[in-house]
Amino acid sequence: MTIPPFSPADLKAGPRLALLGEPDPDTLAQCLVAMANTDGGRIVLGVDSDQAIHPGVDPAWADQCLRVAQTQTSPHIQVSWQEEEAPSGTLIILQVSPTDQLHSLLDGRVLVRAGSVNRIVLGPELYSMLRNQTIAGEDALAGSASAADLDFDQLEAFRRQWRRTSLAPRDETLNRFLGALGVQDPQQVPTMAGLLLFGNNPQFHIPQARITFVNFKAMPGQEENRDGHRYARREEITGTAPQQIVRAWEIVRNEMDMHSVVTGLEREDRTEYPLSVVREVLVNAVAHRDYSLTGRAIEIRMYDGYLEVSSPGSLPAHITVDNMLDEHFSRNPNLVTGLYHLGLVEELGLGIDLIYNVLAQHGHLPPEFDANAHRVRVRLRKSKNPPRSPSHWEHSMNQRQMEALRYVADEGAITNRELRALCPGVSAETLRLDLNDLVERGILLRIGAKRGTRYLLKQSSLGK
């Protein structure tokens, strides 16, 4: 792109042109996301929206701003760079190309270009944009597959079960049923979701749809692999999505240590990690991974101190590690619906809440979620939540809040009802405000809703 001679009068901010007189990383990141999500365009650094030229832009500073801005977007946005000399100094012109991906800021905000401004997308419009991103995933047609690649015995059994648990028409043909479920298209070509749920051999068409399990626990007699690491067991898990979930759960369960807990007069055998939590983590990994990414499997790694599950792909556009308890969106809704009716998903949209709740009930530390543009990872700690003295917070909270923290330190979590029992004579509204204050300060984490709301120590506050 060449612009000789250069004049600010040639420029007018609009859908495909943004003018930033003095660039800063935050504003630049917003422009990058908005343009990548719309039709692409140019960002000129060194010219204001009123066409006033600043006395040049320091290329080193502009480069630093761009590098920081690119770290604030997900997925990464490629930008081309050009320098132009104007009478008052150097201008930087950034070219942003439109992509087939949905981009967001790291806080989950999705923006588009609207005239000369960046507009945040919310509500139905956001859902529509997100839903369109699944075309390269579960809705993609497996071009080399045909109806013969589906197990119709499984399909008929599933349809009978569906009819018992839903209001589906009894006279609906199988092909119409499969089309509505997203299993195949009108020409009876299976979708990726169809093969994942009911395929005879899904890995023939979707080789990346597999799970690798490795147990790295220290055990006598284990063999050393080519990388010098020792592991006690390694398994490659294939089959349909339901089969993979069941098989992975069985392997992890069998590899976990058992210990006995005596409650009252009864003895109870417990595993290292609550089984319902392990199941939910595995279901989430299979149900929500990005199946458009080839060459990468889900990975389950067991160590002496923790269990780690990594799933290929980033979190869906507006979902972040910080808001995943409050926001819900499925990258693969047809796959999730199928797993739900097969009994592998307990309740739609509540899986993360269950993980936090059950871990707190068993005295475990909260799960550790970590996500980047390439994978989502969850780590479950074997160690229990240690009894802690909240003395380092005493100067900044009231006695009721101190009581709440002591209770959480001992029991793992607290409810509004339990706090009312600890603080008789105090109004429910006052106690609710006390707990909300601890949440807003990042000390407690709120999970659940209404009467099911529980509060536990936020992972980032541990050890402070």
C-alpha positions, 0 to 999 in steps of 0.5 A: 500500500502506497499513499503519495503524497500523504494528507490528513484530508485524504482520511476519514474514519469509517467502518474500514478506517480507524484513526488513533492520534496517540495509540495505547494498547487497550484502544488498539486491541479494541480496533484490532478485534472490531475490524477482524470481526467485520470486514477488516481495514486500516488503523492509522497511528498518528492521526486523530479522528478530527484529521489533526496530525500529531507530531509523528509517532515513535515507531518503537513505541507503536511497535510496543503498543501493537505487541501488547495489544495483540496479547490482549486478543483471542485468537491472535490477530495478524497485522501488516505494518507500513510507515509513511512520512507526513509533513509533521512526522512518521505515521504508522498504517496497520492493515487488518484482514478479516478472518473466519474466526470470532475474535474477542478481548481477553475479558470476553468482550466481542466487538465489531466495527459500526461506522467510525466506532467499535461496538460491543456485541451482546445478546442474540447478536452475540449468540448468532455470531458464536453459533456461526463459528461452529460450522468448521467444527461439529456441523462440518460435513465429513465429506468422505463419510456416508450414511453407512458410517453411522451405527443405525442400531445405536441411532434407533435406540437413541431415538426411542430413548429421545421419544421417552424423554422429549416431545418429539413427534412420534411419526417423524422419519429417521432422516428428519430426526437425524437432520434436526439433531444435526447428525447428517445433512439433507443428502444424508452425509454425516456431520462431525457431531453425527460421527462423534455420537454414532459413528462406526469408526469415528477416528477414520474420518476424525483422527484427532478425536481421541484421548491420550492418558498417561500416569506419571505417578512414581511407581517401582518398575515403571519403564522410561520413555524416549523423552526420559520420563517414567510413566506407569501406564499409557493408553490411547482411547478411541471410539465414539464420544460416549465410549471415550468418556466412559473408557477414560473415566474407568481408566482414571478411576482404576489408577486412583489411590483409595483411602478409607474415611470413618464417619460415625460407625460407618467406613467409607472408601474414597478415591483421590478425587471425587468421581463425579468431578472426574466424570464432569471434567472428562465430559467437558473436555470431550464435549467442548474441545475444538474438533477443527484442530487436527493433530491434537488429542485430549490429554489426561495426565496423572501425577503424584499431586494432581490430575490434569486434563488438557483439551485442544482449542481456546475457550469460545469467544466470550467465555473466559476463565474468570466468567465461566461460572456465570456465562455459558456457551457450548461450542458443540451444542449438538454433541452436548445435546446428544450426550445429555440424552445419553445420560452423560451430561447431568444438567445442561450449563451446570457442570463447572458449578458441580466441579466447584461444589463437590470439591468444596464438599470434599475439602479439596482446593478449587480447580485450577483453570488455565486457557490460551489460544491453543488449549484449555487445561484444568488441574485438580489438586490431590491435597486438601484445603488446609486449615488456615488462620485468616489473621492477615485479613483481620484489619480489613473486615468485620467480625461476621466476615471473620467468622465466615472465613474461619468456617470456610477454612474448616469446612471448605465452603459456606452458605447464607444459612450456615452464616446465619447460624453463626451470627444469630440476631443479624439480618439476612440482608446484612449477612448477604452484603458481608459475603458479597463484599468478600466476593468483590474483594476477590477473597471468596468465590460465589458458585450456584444460584439462589438457595444453592449458592455457596461461597469458597476461598478463591484460588488466587487468595490462598497463601496471600 
